[in-house]
Amino acid sequence: MVKLFKQHGFSLIELMIVIVIIGVLAIIAVPTYRDYIARAQMTEAFTLTSGLKVVVSETFAQDGACLDNKLEKISSIPRPADITGQYIVSVTTSDSGEACSITARFKKEQVAQAIQDKTVTLSMDKVSNIWSCHSNADVKYLPRSCTAKNVAT
């Protein structure tokens, strides 16, 4: 008479299949998570520049000139090194000829690798007073408002 043994627990092949499935899920999830982190860190640039957009717009409307916070005489806005965040090293304002610009520069370290030392520039056209957005970072990390090139005032 053949005696059958009742199986207890999982077989080796079942455990290996579970490990392979977890590995495949990790391979898919890690790059997506990195992109998510970079996009989340990118939003800090827009948070820090949003207040300056109002000041730059008002100053241009009143004086017809763009602010440049690299100059010593400007007291209405902070110096570039004073406008920082967890991922942003500085925010500068300038007159680029045809537009008033605000540029946020990301840190070289402790930032998602995809946006390290990248910049986001918001520019207000002097004729139309419409804000546009430009960046040397990959478009997939920018918010939709920036990828459309026009930014709400």
C-alpha positions as CSV (number, residue, x, y, z in Angstrom):
1,M,0.0,0.0,0.0
2,V,1.3,3.4,-1.0
3,K,1.2,6.0,1.8
4,L,0.5,9.6,0.7
5,F,1.9,12.4,2.7
6,K,-0.1,15.6,3.2
7,Q,1.8,18.6,2.0
8,H,2.6,21.3,4.6
9,G,3.5,24.9,3.7
10,F,4.7,26.1,0.3
11,S,6.8,24.3,-2.3
12,L,10.1,25.8,-3.5
13,I,8.7,26.6,-6.9
14,E,5.7,28.5,-5.4
15,L,8.1,30.6,-3.3
16,M,10.3,31.3,-6.3
17,I,7.3,32.5,-8.4
18,V,6.3,34.9,-5.6
19,I,9.8,36.3,-5.5
20,V,9.8,36.8,-9.3
21,I,6.5,38.6,-9.1
22,I,7.7,40.9,-6.4
23,G,10.9,41.6,-8.4
24,V,8.9,42.5,-11.5
25,L,6.7,44.8,-9.5
26,A,9.8,46.5,-8.0
27,I,11.4,47.0,-11.4
28,I,8.2,48.8,-12.6
29,A,7.7,50.8,-9.4
30,V,11.1,52.2,-8.7
31,P,11.5,54.4,-11.9
32,T,7.9,55.7,-11.4
33,Y,8.6,56.5,-7.8
34,R,11.8,58.4,-8.8
35,D,9.8,60.5,-11.4
36,Y,7.2,61.2,-8.7
37,I,9.8,62.4,-6.3
38,A,11.4,64.7,-8.9
39,R,8.0,66.1,-9.9
40,A,7.2,66.7,-6.2
41,Q,10.5,68.5,-5.6
42,M,9.9,70.6,-8.8
43,T,6.8,72.1,-7.3
44,E,8.9,73.9,-4.7
45,A,10.3,76.2,-7.5
46,F,6.8,77.3,-8.3
47,T,5.9,77.8,-4.7
48,L,8.9,80.0,-4.1
49,T,8.4,82.1,-7.3
50,S,4.6,82.6,-7.0
51,G,5.0,85.5,-4.5
52,L,7.6,87.1,-6.6
53,K,5.4,87.1,-9.7
54,V,3.0,89.5,-7.9
55,V,5.8,91.8,-6.9
56,V,7.5,91.8,-10.3
57,S,4.1,92.4,-12.1
58,E,3.2,95.3,-9.8
59,T,6.6,96.9,-10.1
60,F,6.5,96.7,-13.8
61,A,3.0,98.1,-14.0
62,Q,3.9,101.0,-11.7
63,D,7.5,101.8,-12.8
64,G,7.8,100.2,-16.2
65,A,11.0,98.4,-15.0
66,C,11.8,94.9,-14.0
67,L,13.3,94.1,-10.6
68,D,16.8,92.7,-10.3
69,N,17.4,91.2,-6.9
70,K,21.2,90.9,-7.6
71,L,21.5,94.6,-7.3
72,E,22.2,96.1,-3.9
73,K,19.6,98.9,-4.1
74,I,16.5,96.7,-4.4
75,S,14.9,96.5,-1.0
76,S,11.4,95.3,-2.0
77,I,12.5,91.7,-2.5
78,P,15.0,89.5,-0.9
79,R,18.5,88.8,-2.3
80,P,18.9,85.6,-4.4
81,A,20.6,83.6,-1.6
82,D,17.9,84.5,0.8
83,I,15.1,82.9,-1.2
84,T,15.8,79.2,-0.7
85,G,14.0,76.1,0.1
86,Q,14.7,72.4,0.7
87,Y,15.6,71.8,-2.9
88,I,16.2,75.4,-4.3
89,V,19.5,77.1,-3.8
90,S,18.5,80.5,-5.1
91,V,15.8,82.5,-6.8
92,T,16.8,85.5,-8.9
93,T,14.8,88.2,-10.7
94,S,16.1,90.0,-13.7
95,D,15.4,92.0,-16.9
96,S,16.1,89.9,-19.9
97,G,15.3,92.6,-22.4
98,E,11.9,91.6,-23.7
99,A,10.7,90.1,-20.4
100,C,10.9,90.3,-16.6
101,S,12.3,87.0,-15.5
102,I,12.3,85.0,-12.3
103,T,14.7,82.0,-12.2
104,A,14.8,79.3,-9.5
105,R,17.9,77.1,-9.4
106,F,17.9,73.6,-7.9
107,K,20.6,72.4,-5.6
108,K,23.4,70.1,-6.9
109,E,22.9,67.6,-4.0
110,Q,20.1,66.2,-1.9
111,V,17.7,66.7,-4.9
112,A,16.3,64.1,-7.3
113,Q,19.1,63.4,-9.8
114,A,16.9,64.3,-12.8
115,I,16.6,68.0,-11.6
116,Q,20.0,68.6,-9.9
117,D,21.4,72.0,-10.9
118,K,18.5,72.6,-13.3
119,T,16.6,75.9,-13.5
120,V,13.0,77.0,-13.9
121,T,12.4,80.4,-15.4
122,L,9.2,82.3,-15.3
123,S,9.1,85.2,-17.8
124,M,6.6,88.0,-18.1
125,D,6.4,89.5,-21.6
126,K,6.7,93.3,-21.3
127,V,4.2,93.9,-24.1
128,S,1.5,91.3,-23.3
129,N,2.1,90.9,-19.6
130,I,1.7,87.1,-20.1
131,W,3.8,84.8,-18.0
132,S,5.5,81.9,-19.7
133,C,7.6,79.1,-18.2
134,H,10.9,77.6,-19.4
135,S,13.2,75.0,-17.9
136,N,16.2,73.0,-18.8
137,A,14.7,70.0,-16.9
138,D,12.9,67.3,-18.8
139,V,9.3,68.2,-19.6
140,K,7.9,65.2,-17.7
141,Y,9.0,66.7,-14.4
142,L,7.3,70.1,-15.0
143,P,3.7,70.8,-14.0
144,R,1.1,71.0,-16.7
145,S,0.9,74.7,-16.3
146,C,4.5,75.0,-17.3
147,T,4.5,72.5,-20.2
148,A,1.8,74.6,-21.9
149,K,4.4,77.4,-21.8
150,N,1.8,79.9,-20.4
151,V,1.5,80.3,-16.7
152,A,-1.5,81.9,-15.0
153,T,-0.8,85.3,-13.5
